[in-house]
Amino acid sequence: MKKVLSIALALVMVLSLAACGGSGGQAAPDTSTPAAASSGDGDSASAPAAGRTYELTMASSDATGCVIGLVGEKIVELADQYSDGRIKINYHQDATLGTELENMQQIKTGEIDISHFGDNFGSQIATGIDPTVIPFIFKNIDDVKAVYDDPVLGTAIKEAARENANCYLVGLQERTPRLLTASKEIKVPASLNGIKIRVPEITDWVTVWNSLGALCTVVAWAETYSALQTGVVDAQENPIDNIFANKIFEVNKYIMNTEHLYGLHHWCINIDTFDGMDPADQEILQRAIDEANEWGDTELENLANDYWKDVLADGSVTVVDVDKDAWSAAAQAGIDAAMQNYSKEAQDYISNYLA
């Protein structure tokens, strides 16, 4: 009897050791928590890391077919290609997983892994730190990008992403500049007096546009077309791709070439997801994001030209050239008021930039 018991115990031990042998790095990890990093010393414990697989969720609140949507599709493609199929990204567009603000909360909690945020990044995540969200300051997209490369302000913005949204800022995608559209020509800032303009719920935008004499009205983007059509508001502002995609030119026949805000899409990834990936796979994912953004920046000009052709096709829309310096000067009081709520680093940066 003792002999039989000993054999049984030995068999149990053998089976237990076999079960602890692991999956050889082929099973997808739980990306909601950090995974053990490879030691890189070539031993048997770290070797399987190169073969691990990941299944990530990426969300976009923008429409399929827009520039940023195409960039997201390129990220999916390149991550799959460079990882030999080990990094799979399930990409949900058209706000199927929620609005941009909802995506921010989801990436913070780890419900989704990757997303991109527009001007809400500066107003909601890097509040009072990222001045690129203030209209009429920056003259071109390169000057905006330089903010994120600044050793002081750029570092503070990235730290705000970590602290406030539990995410890393891993990529910047260029957008076309924002333009003012209206039911009548508005060539000079003084003509804004009494004009009801639709703006999103971004405090700095309300501050600056009100300072120019406009009457700001917060309207959901999905309701903007009908608000313009019915006269609830007289004007709105957006990049040409949004003006085209949402048919704003049908109800606002004047497009003022104000170029008052050069914006970016901010690609972000949940901290636990990224930290849970092996270093080599982090590099693969980052490479995919970098190359997709470069591709998008190149394609942006061609796509914007196509948007303009369609908007102007029937000859009913008038493009109004304006003195951009005059508009920026008129907005200075609003800019100063908005800057009062910013960090010293941001205030110093803008003071130097405008000097």
N, C-alpha and C positions, 0 to 999 in steps of 0.2 A: 504493500500500500504506500509506503514511504517513497519507494522507487517511482511509482506511477505519479505521485504528487510532485516529485522533483522534476520529472520529465515535463509535466504540465506547466510548472513555473518557468522552466527554461524556454518553453515554446512561447509563453506570453512575453517574456523579455525580448526574444528575437523579433516578434511582431511589433512590439513597441519601438524598438530601435529602427526598424524599417519605416515605420510611420513618421519618425522624426527626421528622416533623410531629406525632406523638403521636396519641392516640385521642380527643382533645377532652374528656377528663375523664369519659368514659362507662364505661370499664372499671373493674371493682372492684379497688381497690388491695390489695397484700399487707399485711394488717393486723398481721402479726407484727413489722413493723419500722416506724419512724416515716416518715411521708410528708412531703414538702416542704410547708411552710405557705404559704398564699396571701399575697402581699405587700400586697394590698389597695389597690394604686395604680391599678387599672383597666387595666393593660396587658394585652396579648393572652395573656401567659404565665399570669397569675393568673385570668383570667376563667373558664376552664373548670372551676375548682375547685368552683363552686356546683353543677355537674351531676354530680359524682362519685358513684359507687354503692359500697356497702359490704355485705358479707355476713358477719355476726357469728354466733358460736356462744355460746349461753347455756345453762347447766346448772343443774339443781335436784335436790337429793337428796330433796326432799319429794314427797308424793303429789299427783297431779293432783286438782284440786278443792279443796285446802286454801287458806287465805287467801293465803299467799305464792305459791302456784301461780297463783291468779287475778290477783294483782298482776303476776307475770311475763308472763302473757298480755296484760294491759293495756299493759305496756311495749312489747311486740311490736306491738300494734295502733297505739299512739300514735306510735311511731317511724316506722312505715310511713306513717301519715297525714300527719304533720308534714313528712316529707321527700319527699312525693309519690312514695313507693315506692322511694326511693334507699337507705334504710337498712333492710336486710332482716336480721331476727334469727331464726335457727333455734333454737327453744327445746326443750330435752330435759329432761323431768321424770321423776319416779319413779326417780331414781338410775340412769337408763340409761347415763349417762356416768361413774358412780362414786359413792362415798360423799362426804359433805361434806368429809372430810379429803383425799380424792383430788381433789375439785374445787379445793381450795386449792392443791394442787401443780400442777394443770393450768393454773390461772389465772396462777400464778407463771411457768410456762414458756411461756405463750402458746398452749398447746394448746386452751384455751377462752378466750373473750374476757370474758364476764360471768357472774357467779354471785352467790348470796347465802349468807351464813354466819350462823348463830345464835350461841349462846354460845361456840362454838369460836373465833369471831373474837377474843374477849377472852383466851381461854386459850391459843390457838395462834399468833395473829398479833401481838396487842398484849399479849403475856405480861408480867406485872408492871407494866403501864402502865394498862390499862383495868379499873377496879375494879367496873364494873357487873356483872361476872360473879360477884361474891361474893354469896351469899344473905343475906337478912335485913338488908340495909343500907337500900336505897332504898324509900320509902313509896309512890311512884306513878310512872307512866310519864313524866310531865313532868320529874320530878327526874332520871330516867335520861337523858333527852334533853339535859338541861342540861349534862351532863358533856361531850358532844361539841361544845357551843357554847362551852365555857370556853376563853379565849384561850391558856392554858398547857397544861392537860391535854388539851383537845380537839385542839390542834395536835400534841401528842406522840403521841396515838393515830393520827392521820392519817399522821404521819411513820413510825410503826411499820409501817403498812400498806404504805407505799412501800418501806421498807428490807427488811422481812421477807417480803413476799409479792408484790413487784413489781406492786402494784395501787393504784388510787385508791379511797378510800371515797367513793362518789357518792350514797348514799341510805340512809335508815333507815326500816324498816317496823315498826310496832308489833306486839307479840304480846300475847296474853292472859297474865295472871300465872300463875306456876307454883303448883300445888296439890299437897298430899300426899294420896295415896290409900293405904288399907291394908285388911287383912282384919278389923280391929277399930277401934273408936273410939280416937283418940289426941287428946284434948282439950288436954292440957298437955304441955310438953316432957319432963317426967319419965317420961311413959308411953312414951317412945321407947326407954328402956333395954332392950337386948337385942333390939330389933326389927331384923330383917334388911331393909335397904332397898336397892333397886336404884338405882344412880347411874351416869351415863356417866363416862368416864375424864377427868374434869376435877378437877384436884388441889384447887382451892379448895372444891369441893362436898364432896369426901371429908373434907377437914379440918373443915369446919363441921358436917356431919352427924355425924361421929364425936364431935365435941365435945359434941353433944347427947345422947350415949349410944347412938346407933344403931350398928348393925354394917353398914358400907357394903360392898356387893358390886357389882363392876363387871360388868354384863350388857349384851350388845349389845341395841339397841332391838328388833330383829327377834325376839329370843328372850325379851323381857320378859313377854309374855302367858303363855307356857308356864311360865316361871320362877315367876310368881305362882300359876298354876294348880296346879303341883306342889309348892309350898311351898319351893322353893329360896330365894325371898325372900318377905317378908311385905308389903312396901310399895314404893312408887315415887313419883316426883313428876314432874309435867308440866303444861302448859297444858291447858285444857278441850278444845281442838280435837284434841290428841293423845290425850287420854283417850277422847274420842268415836270418833275415826277408827280407833283401834287396839283398841277394845272393852275397854279396861282395866276399865270399870265392871262387866263381867261377872264378873271374878275378884277385884276389890276393891270391896266394897260400901259402903265409907266414904270420903267425900271431905272432907278437912279444908281449910277455907277459909283456909289459911295465907298465900297470896299472897306467898310469901317471895322471889320474884324476878320483877321486871318486866323482861322481855327485849325485845330488838330483833333483827330480821333486818338484816344489813349488806350492802347491795348494793355489789359491787366490780367494777371493770373493769381489765383488764390495762393497764399503763402504756403499752406500745408501741402497743397498739391505739388508745387514746384520743389519745395524742400524734400518731399517724399520721393522725388525722382533721382536716379543715379546721375552723378555729374556729367557723364558722357551723354546721357539722354536729355539733360537740361540743355546742353550745348546744341544738340540736334533740334530741339524745339525752338530755341532762341534763333538758330540759323534760319529755320523755316519762317519765323515771324519777321526777321530782318529782311530776308529776300522778298517776301510777299509785300512788305511795305515799300521796298524799293520799286518793285514792279508796279504797285498801285500809284506811286508818285509819278512814274513815267506815263502811265495810262491816263492819269487825271486830266492832263491838258487835252488829249485827244477826245476824251469823253465830254469834257466841258465844251469843246468846240461843237460837238454834235448836239449837245443840249441847246446851245445858243441858236444853232441853225433851225432846230425844231420850234423853238419859242418865237423866232422872228419870221418863220416861214410864210405866214399869210399876210404879213405887212401891217398887222393891227397894233403891234406893240412898239412903243417908242423908248429908245434907250437915251437917258439924259446924262450927259457928262457933267461932272461937278468939280468945283475947286476943293480937292480933298483937304488941303492945308487949312482952308477957311472953315471947313466943317470940324476939323480937329481942334482948331482954335476956339470955335464956338462951344465945343464940348468940354473945354478945359475945366470949367467950374464943376461940372458933373464928375469929371475924372478925379479932381481934387477931393470932392466929397466922398467918392467911392474909396479912394486910397486911404482915407482916415481909418478905415477898418482893417487895414493890412499890416502885416508884420514889418518891423524895421528893415529887414533884409529886402523885402519887396519894395518898400518905399525908396530905399537907397538906390535900388536897381533902376526903378523908373525915373528917379530924379537924374541919374547919370545918363540914362537913355535919351531923355528929352532935352538934356542940356545942349 
